[in-house]
Amino acid sequence: MDSIESARRITAALAANGITDVVVAPGSRSAPLAYALAETEAAGMLKLHVRIDERVAGFTALGLASGSGRPAAVLTTSGTAVGELMPAVMEANHAGIPLVVLSADRPDELRGTGANQTTRQAGLFGVHVRAAVDVPAGSDPAPHLARALAEARGVTQPPGPVQVNLAFRDPLVPGDSALSKPAAPSSAARTERDEPTTTASPASVPDGERTVVLAGHGAGEIAAVFAQHLGLPLLAEPSSNARFGSSAIAPYRLLLEEFGPRIGKVVVFGRPTLSRPVAALLARTDVERALYVPEPASWFETGRRPERIIPALDELLTFVGRGADGWLEEWQVAGARAEAAIRLLLAAEPALNGLHVADAVWEGTSGNLVLGSSNPIRDVDLVASAGWHPLEVYANRGLAGIDGTISTASGIALAAGIPTRLLVGDLTFLHDAGGLLLGTGEEEPDLQVVVLNDAGGGIFGLLEHGEPATIERYGPAVERLFGTPHEADIAGIAGSYGVAHRLVSSAEELDEALAEPIGGRSIVEVRTNRAGLRDLHARVKDAVREATRTAR
């Protein structure tokens, strides 16, 4: 059973068991159920309520259940999104309110591997739920859901919250074969917020191995030193703090389409989390892979990673061996051409976009830089030069949630005593706007928050949800459930917390704002339009492909 069919059985079971209200927070892993719920709402079988903040979503569902006297459900994606529901679940437990948590999850084969936004979330709520069931990907969820709903209503104990943890495999978006009306409730139902692979093979390597060094989050300077010492291409994510030196290839993500099939070995430092091309490379069984782990790591469980685990540098040097002649130079030439092509294209764009802002923030930051999850860190990964590096780059990549980011950056600024800049999207900003509140007399961090405001969730437009076929089939539901549009007044929010605010509308104004000394707290807002974001990224890819083609 694929994810879409499973999701439709879930919505059928919800309707069959008297659930009339479901609160949805946006996310990727929960997408199959979000689409199925949109279909079910269109059929008049239940009502959806969309909220950006999972904590708000949880308490909204709590209120719906409390006010109606019937169970109400809340749906989140995987990772910290599930943890955000804990306060509402605790309240529901002690108040005896039938709150149904539908937590989307990765399938079992990805758990414990460090897959992005994956943790052990089944049973997360412990003693605070009446029942917690973990539904494996591909299995029939209806009986599990029916049993959990019975416990929520108080069949064997007082009413209260339950968790139904639902694993979904790719694909997460309905395809042509999956299009149909909502599933009718089955007889069983009546009685009871990701990893691609590739099959490409490396070319013959007669003159040594074609090896790359991949620096993920937290890799540190050692990755850059290692790559430069051996003359190997360095593919470094922004929060690796290794994105510098002559071996660093800034636009590596877009070059993997050409160079990926020729790679024979990969040496990994830190935890890569950002892109599908990198995930595809690490999933290939025809590539020799090593993960440098000099001390125990918290982000994966023993035996769950596919790479050879190497704890010592001398062993790692033996694994790498002699590199292929001219391999690094090929990457360097292609990287330079790709960077030039991207900058030429962006220079011709009439309005500011996320790539402009990412480039300006990276180049304009001499102190510490904190990058929000979702598009901002990926935009930086795409355009940030390896010729400049902020003092230290931070990001919440443990579970890559958008929650708590302003508060995290505030803590970093206070701990280091160093002027700090934070780059976030508008949803990340709104998720933690309460982090701007400081009690009278509390120490104020030196923190500038740059908010890329495109009035919603721009990243989903770059994924399958933004494909024309998906938009055509689901229309407004895609924008409502994934775009999550809003009209929040960021200047008004800043004013209410006593934080300075500046709206910029040009590259010159942005550079001017970034050049000002960071003292106390301030917000720089850049308004953009995400309607053309998918087209922009497609044109960037085309420009890089054309530029590197002429280099061959």
Sequence and secondary structure as in RCSB ss.txt:
>XXXX:A:sequence
MDSIESARRITAALAANGITDVVVAPGSRSAPLAYALAETEAAGMLKLHVRIDERVAGFTALGLASGSGRPAAVL
TTSGTAVGELMPAVMEANHAGIPLVVLSADRPDELRGTGANQTTRQAGLFGVHVRAAVDVPAGSDPAPHLARALA
EARGVTQPPGPVQVNLAFRDPLVPGDSALSKPAAPSSAARTERDEPTTTASPASVPDGERTVVLAGHGAGEIAAV
FAQHLGLPLLAEPSSNARFGSSAIAPYRLLLEEFGPRIGKVVVFGRPTLSRPVAALLARTDVERALYVPEPASWF
ETGRRPERIIPALDELLTFVGRGADGWLEEWQVAGARAEAAIRLLLAAEPALNGLHVADAVWEGTSGNLVLGSSN
PIRDVDLVASAGWHPLEVYANRGLAGIDGTISTASGIALAAGIPTRLLVGDLTFLHDAGGLLLGTGEEEPDLQVV
VLNDAGGGIFGLLEHGEPATIERYGPAVERLFGTPHEADIAGIAGSYGVAHRLVSSAEELDEALAEPIGGRSIVE
VRTNRAGLRDLHARVKDAVREATRTAR
>XXXX:A:secstr
  HHHHHHHHHHHHHHTT  EEEE   STTHHHHHHHHHHHHTTS EEEE SSHHHHHHHHHHHHHHHSS EEEE
E STHHHHTTHHHHHHHHHHT  EEEEEEE  GGGTTTT TT    TTTTGGGSSEEEEE TTS  HHHHHHHHH
HHHTSSSS   EEEEEE  S  S  GGG  S     HHHHH              TTSB EEEEE BT  HHHHH
HHHHHT  EEE GGGT   STTB TTHHHHHHHHGGG  EEEEESB  S HHHHHHHH TTSEEEEE SS  SSS
 TT  SSEEE  HHHHHHHH SB TTHHHHHHHHHHHHHHHHHHHHHT SS  HHHHHHHHHHT  SEEEE TTH
HHHHHHHH  TT   SEEEE  SS  STTHHHHHHHHHHHHTS EEEEEEHHHHHHTGGGG   TT     EEEE
EEE SS THHHHSGGGSHHHHHHHTHHHIIIII      HHHHHHHTT EEEEE SHHHHHHHHHS   SEEEEE
EE  GGGHHHHHHHHHHHHHHHHHTT 
